[in-house]
Amino acid sequence: MRRIAAGFGAVLLLLPLGACTGTPAPAQSSASGSASASTAGPTATFNFGTASRPLGLDPALVSDADSYRVTRQVLEGLVGVDETSGKPTPMLATEWNGSDDGRAYTFKLRDNVKFHDGTVFDAAAVCTNFNRWFNFPEALRKQAPGTTFKSAFRAHADQASLSVYKGCTALAADSVKIDLTEPFTGFLQALTLPAFAISSPQALAGRSADVLNQNREGQPVSAYALHPVGTGPYVFGSWDNNTVTLNSNAGYWGDKGQIGTINFISFDHPQTRMQALLDGKIDAYDSVTVGNFDQLVKRGKQIIQRDPFSVMYLGMNQAVPVLQNLKVRQAIEMALDKDTLIRKFFIDNTSAASQFVPPKLSGFNNNAPSLGYDPAKAKALLVEAGYKGEELKFYYPLNVDRPYLPTPEKIYAEISRQLTAVGLNIKPVPVDWADGYLQKVTSPGDHALHLLGWNGSYSDPDNFVGPLFGQNNGEFNYQDPQVFSKIARARGLPDGKERTDQYQTINAQIAATVPAVPIAFPISALALSDRVLKYPASPVLNEVFTKVVLKP
């Protein structure tokens, strides 16, 4: 997906009595000074436990957190994110200027940067990547586990008249211009998405990046997605079953940190992740669940909680005829006891959601309509709607935890119980996450209901409502031209009251039409071993391991 000045610094660290919070992370070095700062190079090995295996390592063609966790270490974009303010910061571009009309941006590129394959990073490489994303054919987009370009720029080259992206021009080796067809207020923030990281053109061509003729975890991927090549602080090493190994980039332009080797090791179940940490087999892991939280605290392990910047929801597909009836969708919302779900399955201080934009973003609407929990009214609405017990296939993922969706099997069981209690005919459809769950529920199909969520990636309400409800898609089959038009207009407005008011209106209209039911703004958490003094926890999951600080 994947933002807030207040939220970026707000990470809670829970420590056993007497533990040390560590020293500040090393400041980023300049390109000229990094070599002398770490002549010998990083040597530490860091083992990190993940909740699932990556779906692929070409960030332009995936959208899951565990794929991005790896690619953020290997590839970089033009623009980075300031951890405190959430504002765009220099990365592969050192400075930029926008035109007065908001339709063009010129970037000055960092000098003396090379891709891991030894080729030079320059303006031509930037344009190769942008034009590749723009020209993704429809067949490839349907085949890939997830793409982001369309959600940010509205359309690809096969619908060029609808696209916000116009073109890329290499003005000089170190200068590139991106032209847009209309103003896009969140353009720079969008470039911080891992999907817009720059790959080596030589590697893209040599490994046929747009030909998905390989198979990984049941997903079609390209040879490039099995061996990405970027400019980042870590070089891809290997991907063997449950483990992805990265090694420090000796020629990296910035700070190399302490870690020389990263092993991302996947564990399908929360208990096995926790046990691996307790046994010293891993140094940290993500997606701490309610069931493990107290056990970790009692064992004296550090827990870092990220500030909430995601929304977990129950999706509804209006391609299923019975769900085209607003009263049925309203009944589903009123059948859900969000407080019980949060109390049972989410970390303390998780709040109930009545809309899809988190409270700390401009555009959050305090007055957005919420039907509340009312099972009696839900039953009455089903009668009014003429519901005759039509079967609703309810898809939910197995063998995975997401930052926005801990223990999905248990959450499914409780939601299914609540829906059945008001008279809905629910048919469970469990799908292993690795067997293409994400693609199945976001593509056209027979999924009536499904569990999913959205983790924000930058500080703009468009990053939430745009990808989910900015146009008709296979996930919801939501068709509201008025909402589509309002979202398109709002994303081009300058920051200010008019833009905030527009997003508040959009949120209220989405809430009133119930294309899906937002359930919670979850707090996600990581667990750390005593070896870790500092971890760069980020609400938007922008966690680069050069900033991990370990005990000497």
Summary of the structure (lengths in Angstrom):
residues: 552
radius of gyration: 22.8
end to end distance: 35.4
largest distance: 74.0
contacts: 1945
relative contact order: 0.18
helix: 32%
strand: 23%
